[in-house]
Amino acid sequence: MASPDSTVDAVFDAVAATAPEIRAALPGRRVESGTENESGESVLAGDLYADELLGDAITAVDGVGSFVSEEREAAVDAGGAVGSGGDEALAVAIDPLDGSSNLRSNNAMGTVVGVYDAPLPASGRDLVAAGYVLYGPITTMVVADEAGVREEVVTADGDGVDRSVVEADLTLPATPTVYGFGGRVPDWPADFRAYARAIEDDLKLRYGGAMVGDVNQVLTYGGVFAYPALRSAPEGKLRLQFEANPIAYIVERAGGASSDGSGSILDVEPEAVHQRTPVYVGNESLIERLEAAVDAE
């Protein structure tokens, strides 16, 4: 069994290796697949392709004991008992193509990865690493682990893939600049609507409909991203295992903060693989203001 550190490295090697292939295949996979995922959302052909490619690559990594994605009902047994410490296997949860609804309009999308040392569903405190690939004008990969957060550019290099570190110690800028909030404004609870109005005079709106792209704006410029609790969906939209935990881990490792409205997302009690949660991430001062606004209602 590989060591946990080498397994984490191998997982992100596998993710990076699939990125050019996923990107190259997207133009021909912009149509509906005719199926729905476990969250009841319509799945595009691109979602299924990315899921299969990443699933094959990650489950082949020595030291990965289980794998689950947004597109699958339950975890896949990849061999090896998953647990804390020692040489036990790790569990990997992914959102294969975050923001895939942007595929038709040719806007940003990405892949989100969480590596846990506990069986899924797991707490965010069980993450040993997390990251995301952003398919923007260039393909980048942000990886967070115990050492910190780094940003890489991923390019196809002959028969392989080149990973070039462009920011070895990525941290949120101290002065926030941007914000991006998901959900329909009429569906926002009154307390969150008041919070949004209070900060919009000081920040620039940057919202593209893909969490990876919006969070990357926050990491680059400072600010806050939110997909809040909604009147029609008090639990929010984003999935804890595949999206919220990994993004919260990255932002917190970069010097920011996360919240589900009352405390760090990493402390949310895991109950189900496809569990949802409200998500608020960004500069600590903005998250503190958010929690105060929500608690005041």
Phi, psi and omega in degrees: 000132179291156176290155179305318181296317180290329177294316178301314179301318182292324178299313181285334169298316181294318179297315179297322182295330180278339189302311179297326180291318176299312182299317182294333184272347187296321183305327181266007184230045181264006185259162176294144178273346183086009180233168174239151176275185185292345178266004178081017181262144178295137185252131176275161177301327179296323176301311184294320180296313180297320180297313181295317182296313180292321179300315179296318184290317186283321180291344177277351181284127176296126181106350174270119183265333178208157184217136176215149179225169178300335185269359185242146183292319185217171181291148176264129178283115181258005179096132179099138180282131180269132179185178185275138170078172177060215181254021180290156186288163178255159177248140182238129177241134182224152161256104190299321182218078178297133180077027184297341175296342177282353183298319181296323183267002177060048174247178189300146174217174179195182176234132181247137185228132172234131180246116186248150173254034177213154178299146180271143003287144185229160175287154174298337177289347177270000176289137172252345176193157176206160179190177174208150171258136176245118176269080178256207175305328169235163178264120178239158175226127176255128182233131177240134175211196183298334183281342182134209183232134178229155177242134180235153168260131182250123179225149173288133184228091183064241179269001182232199181230137178255133177244112181249120179287123179252343176213106186280337182222079185281124177226154177293135172302145183293328181260112181291146184233326190234160172217153175210124185235132179268173181086159178281135182305317179297342181268354177288139172296157184301322182293320179288323178299321178294321177298315180300317180295328183288332184256347187291341177285340184257344186235159178264137179286127174221100181221121184242000177086005173232120184305317181303313180295320182290319177293324178297325175298317180295317179295328183280317189247349187082148180145213184212138172242142178214139160239096194283170164300140181245158176300321181276345181213081183302337179275357182081194184245325189282146183274136184297311187288319189269330189238302189294308180301308181300318181292319177299318179299314180298311183295318179294321177294335179273008177095006179261198182223160175227160178201150168260009182114342181226344181183179183305137176301328182296345179261000179295132181288122180282131181237332182206153183299321183257025177300141178254162177203148169298148183229127174224120180222148177156203178299143186303320182297323180287325177289323176297319177296322178298311182297322178295321181292319180291319180293335184284343184289000000 
